[in-house]
Amino acid sequence: MSERAGTMTDVLGGSTYRRDRTSAADQVINDLRTKILSGDLEKGTRLPSEKELASHYDVSSPTIREAVRALSAMSLVEARHGAGTFVTAESTSLMSSALNAVIELEKVDLPSIFEFSEVIYLKAVEIALRDPDPEEFGVLRAAAESFRASMTNDEFAASLRGFLTGLVGISRNKLLIAVANHLIEAQITTAKRSAERSPEVWRRIAAPLREERLAIVDALDAGDSEAAADAVRRYMKRGHDLVVKHAEG
């Protein structure tokens, strides 16, 4: 990762900072968060020292430390011992952090994740067929054909990740891809936990769905949006049923 550094003015801007009557730490957090998300503070930028930040924001050093801890918890910055604090914000970590919070707070269950994932995959194939790319479909077919009953659990996980990320990737929609990547990892993590109790879980869930995966690619190759949507629904329905049967509990 490239690291960028500069003077206080270079990093935080030349205008004088004025605080209002709300929490000092919250104000510092909000100001730095805004600068990071707007791109004023780019990924890789090293923040000014604790002393410089305290002077700029007219707050104490403990307040700056509190703000940095909060920004770190948001996956926006990272404090590196002996090197300083760096902006590390990227869409994947931010999306993962936000979705994790929603899933934990709302106690979202696996069936709900499957239902939401289905919506994403349906939209992905719809978008992909507006401007079809045979080469992308070929890569997706290879991923669908990669499943073998003799695979190890780690190989099953890698093949499933490859197929599902490829399926949403054909949309070329960055938001869909970012959301889907987190949901994919949630599904894989669930299967891995189940495999700790029953090593045959992957073989019973991933291997039987090979024909359903190929049906999706066949419909994409044919340019048939209705058939592609039906194939996605069949794949998700059977996948959900197999997970409930073999992985839950």
C-alpha positions as CSV (number, residue, x, y, z in Angstrom):
1,M,0.0,0.0,0.0
2,S,1.3,3.4,-0.9
3,E,1.7,5.9,2.0
4,R,1.1,9.6,1.6
5,A,2.1,12.3,4.0
6,G,2.1,16.0,4.0
7,T,1.9,19.1,6.2
8,M,-1.1,19.9,8.3
9,T,-2.4,22.2,5.6
10,D,-1.9,19.6,2.9
11,V,-3.7,16.9,4.8
12,L,-6.6,18.7,6.6
13,G,-6.9,21.9,4.6
14,G,-6.1,25.4,5.4
15,S,-9.3,26.7,7.0
16,T,-9.5,27.2,10.7
17,Y,-11.5,24.5,12.4
18,R,-14.3,25.6,14.8
19,R,-16.1,23.3,17.1
20,D,-19.8,23.5,18.1
21,R,-21.3,22.5,21.5
22,T,-21.7,18.8,20.8
23,S,-19.2,16.2,22.0
24,A,-15.6,17.1,21.0
25,A,-14.7,13.6,20.0
26,D,-17.9,13.2,17.9
27,Q,-17.1,16.4,16.0
28,V,-13.5,15.2,15.3
29,I,-14.8,11.8,14.2
30,N,-17.4,13.4,11.9
31,D,-15.0,15.8,10.4
32,L,-12.3,13.2,9.6
33,R,-15.0,10.7,8.5
34,T,-16.3,13.3,6.0
35,K,-12.9,14.0,4.7
36,I,-12.1,10.3,4.2
37,L,-15.4,9.4,2.5
38,S,-15.3,12.5,0.3
39,G,-11.8,11.5,-0.9
40,D,-10.1,14.6,0.6
41,L,-8.1,12.1,2.7
42,E,-7.2,9.4,0.3
43,K,-6.4,5.8,1.1
44,G,-2.8,5.5,2.2
45,T,-2.6,9.1,3.6
46,R,-0.8,9.3,6.9
47,L,-2.7,11.5,9.4
48,P,-0.9,14.3,11.3
49,S,0.5,13.4,14.7
50,E,-1.8,13.2,17.7
51,K,-0.3,16.5,19.0
52,E,-1.0,18.2,15.6
53,L,-4.5,16.9,15.4
54,A,-5.2,18.1,19.0
55,S,-4.0,21.5,18.1
56,H,-5.9,21.7,14.8
57,Y,-9.2,20.6,16.4
58,D,-8.5,22.5,19.7
59,V,-9.1,19.4,21.8
60,S,-7.0,17.2,24.2
61,S,-4.8,14.3,23.1
62,P,-7.2,11.8,24.8
63,T,-10.0,13.1,22.7
64,I,-7.9,12.5,19.5
65,R,-7.1,9.0,20.7
66,E,-10.8,8.4,21.3
67,A,-11.6,9.6,17.8
68,V,-8.9,7.5,16.2
69,R,-10.2,4.4,18.0
70,A,-13.7,5.1,16.7
71,L,-12.5,5.6,13.1
72,S,-10.4,2.4,13.4
73,A,-13.5,0.5,14.5
74,M,-15.3,1.9,11.4
75,S,-12.4,0.4,9.2
76,L,-11.6,3.9,8.1
77,V,-8.1,4.2,9.6
78,E,-5.4,2.0,11.0
79,A,-2.9,2.9,13.7
80,R,0.5,1.3,13.0
81,H,3.0,1.1,15.8
82,G,5.9,3.4,15.3
83,A,4.6,4.6,11.9
84,G,1.5,6.6,12.6
85,T,-2.2,6.4,11.6
86,F,-3.1,5.8,8.0
87,V,-6.3,6.0,6.0
88,T,-7.3,2.5,5.0
89,A,-10.9,3.0,4.0
90,E,-12.0,0.8,1.1
91,S,-15.5,-0.2,-0.1
92,T,-15.2,-3.9,0.8
93,S,-14.3,-3.4,4.4
94,L,-16.9,-0.6,4.8
95,M,-19.6,-2.7,3.3
96,S,-18.6,-5.7,5.4
97,S,-18.6,-3.7,8.6
98,A,-22.0,-2.2,7.8
99,L,-23.7,-5.5,6.8
100,N,-22.2,-7.3,9.8
101,A,-23.7,-4.7,12.1
102,V,-27.1,-5.1,10.4
103,I,-27.0,-8.9,10.5
104,E,-26.0,-9.0,14.2
105,L,-28.3,-6.2,15.3
106,E,-31.4,-7.6,13.5
107,K,-30.4,-11.2,14.1
108,V,-30.7,-11.9,10.4
109,D,-31.0,-15.7,9.7
110,L,-29.6,-17.8,6.9
111,P,-32.9,-18.0,5.0
112,S,-33.1,-14.2,4.9
113,I,-29.6,-14.1,3.5
114,F,-30.6,-16.5,0.8
115,E,-33.6,-14.5,-0.1
116,F,-31.6,-11.3,-0.4
117,S,-28.9,-13.0,-2.3
118,E,-31.4,-14.3,-4.8
119,V,-32.6,-10.7,-5.5
120,I,-28.9,-9.7,-6.2
121,Y,-28.3,-12.6,-8.5
122,L,-31.5,-12.0,-10.4
123,K,-30.5,-8.4,-11.0
124,A,-27.0,-9.4,-11.9
125,V,-28.2,-11.7,-14.8
126,E,-30.7,-9.1,-15.9
127,I,-28.0,-6.4,-16.2
128,A,-25.5,-8.8,-17.8
129,L,-28.0,-9.7,-20.6
130,R,-28.4,-6.0,-21.5
131,D,-24.8,-6.1,-22.8
132,P,-23.8,-9.8,-22.9
133,D,-20.1,-10.7,-22.9
134,P,-19.5,-14.3,-24.1
135,E,-16.0,-14.2,-22.6
136,E,-17.4,-13.5,-19.1
137,F,-20.0,-16.2,-19.6
138,G,-17.2,-18.6,-20.5
139,V,-15.4,-17.9,-17.3
140,L,-18.6,-18.4,-15.4
141,R,-19.2,-21.7,-17.1
142,A,-15.7,-22.9,-16.2
143,A,-16.5,-22.0,-12.6
144,A,-19.7,-24.0,-12.8
145,E,-18.0,-27.0,-14.2
146,S,-15.2,-27.0,-11.6
147,F,-17.2,-28.9,-9.0
148,R,-16.3,-32.5,-8.5
149,A,-17.5,-35.0,-5.9
150,S,-13.9,-35.8,-5.0
151,M,-13.0,-32.3,-4.0
152,T,-11.8,-31.4,-0.5
153,N,-13.9,-29.0,1.6
154,D,-11.4,-26.2,0.9
155,E,-11.7,-26.8,-2.8
156,F,-15.5,-26.8,-2.6
157,A,-15.4,-23.5,-0.8
158,A,-13.0,-22.0,-3.4
159,S,-15.2,-23.3,-6.3
160,L,-18.4,-21.9,-4.7
161,R,-16.8,-18.5,-4.1
162,G,-15.5,-18.5,-7.6
163,F,-18.9,-19.3,-9.1
164,L,-21.0,-16.9,-7.0
165,T,-18.6,-14.0,-7.3
166,G,-18.5,-14.7,-11.1
167,L,-22.3,-14.7,-11.2
168,V,-22.6,-11.3,-9.7
169,G,-19.5,-10.1,-11.4
170,I,-21.0,-10.4,-14.9
171,S,-23.3,-7.4,-13.9
172,R,-20.2,-5.1,-13.6
173,N,-22.2,-3.2,-11.0
174,K,-19.9,-2.3,-8.2
175,L,-22.6,-1.9,-5.6
176,L,-24.1,-5.3,-6.3
177,I,-20.6,-6.9,-6.3
178,A,-19.7,-5.2,-2.9
179,V,-22.9,-6.3,-1.2
180,A,-22.8,-9.8,-2.8
181,N,-19.2,-10.5,-1.7
182,H,-20.2,-10.1,1.9
183,L,-23.2,-12.3,1.6
184,I,-21.2,-15.0,-0.2
185,E,-18.7,-15.0,2.6
186,A,-21.5,-15.3,5.1
187,Q,-22.8,-18.4,3.3
188,I,-19.4,-20.0,3.0
189,T,-18.6,-19.3,6.7
190,T,-21.9,-21.0,7.7
191,A,-21.0,-24.1,5.6
192,K,-17.5,-24.2,7.1
193,R,-18.9,-24.1,10.6
194,S,-21.3,-26.9,9.8
195,A,-18.4,-28.9,8.2
196,E,-16.6,-28.8,11.6
197,R,-19.5,-30.9,12.9
198,S,-20.1,-33.0,9.8
199,P,-17.2,-33.2,7.2
200,E,-19.6,-34.4,4.5
201,V,-21.6,-31.1,4.5
202,W,-19.8,-29.6,1.5
203,R,-20.2,-32.8,-0.5
204,R,-23.9,-32.9,0.3
205,I,-24.6,-29.2,-0.5
206,A,-22.2,-28.0,-3.1
207,A,-21.7,-31.1,-5.4
208,P,-25.5,-31.8,-6.1
209,L,-26.0,-28.3,-7.5
210,R,-23.7,-28.6,-10.5
211,E,-26.6,-29.0,-13.0
212,E,-28.4,-26.0,-11.6
213,R,-25.3,-23.8,-12.0
214,L,-24.8,-24.9,-15.6
215,A,-28.5,-24.2,-16.3
216,I,-27.9,-20.5,-15.4
217,V,-24.9,-20.3,-17.8
218,D,-26.8,-22.1,-20.6
219,A,-29.6,-19.5,-20.3
220,L,-27.1,-16.7,-20.3
221,D,-25.4,-18.1,-23.4
222,A,-28.8,-18.3,-25.1
223,G,-29.6,-14.7,-24.2
224,D,-32.8,-15.8,-22.6
225,S,-33.4,-13.5,-19.6
226,E,-36.6,-15.4,-18.5
227,A,-34.8,-18.7,-18.5
228,A,-31.8,-17.3,-16.7
229,A,-34.1,-15.8,-13.9
230,D,-35.9,-19.1,-13.6
231,A,-32.6,-21.0,-13.4
232,V,-31.3,-18.6,-10.6
233,R,-34.5,-19.2,-8.6
234,R,-34.2,-23.0,-8.9
235,Y,-30.6,-22.9,-7.9
236,M,-31.3,-20.7,-4.9
237,K,-34.3,-22.8,-3.8
238,R,-32.5,-26.1,-4.0
239,G,-29.5,-24.6,-2.3
240,H,-31.6,-23.3,0.5
241,D,-33.3,-26.6,0.9
242,L,-29.9,-28.5,1.0
243,V,-28.5,-26.0,3.6
244,V,-31.6,-26.4,5.8
245,K,-31.3,-30.2,5.5
246,H,-27.6,-30.6,6.0
247,A,-26.0,-27.5,7.5
248,E,-28.4,-25.9,10.0
249,G,-28.7,-26.8,13.6
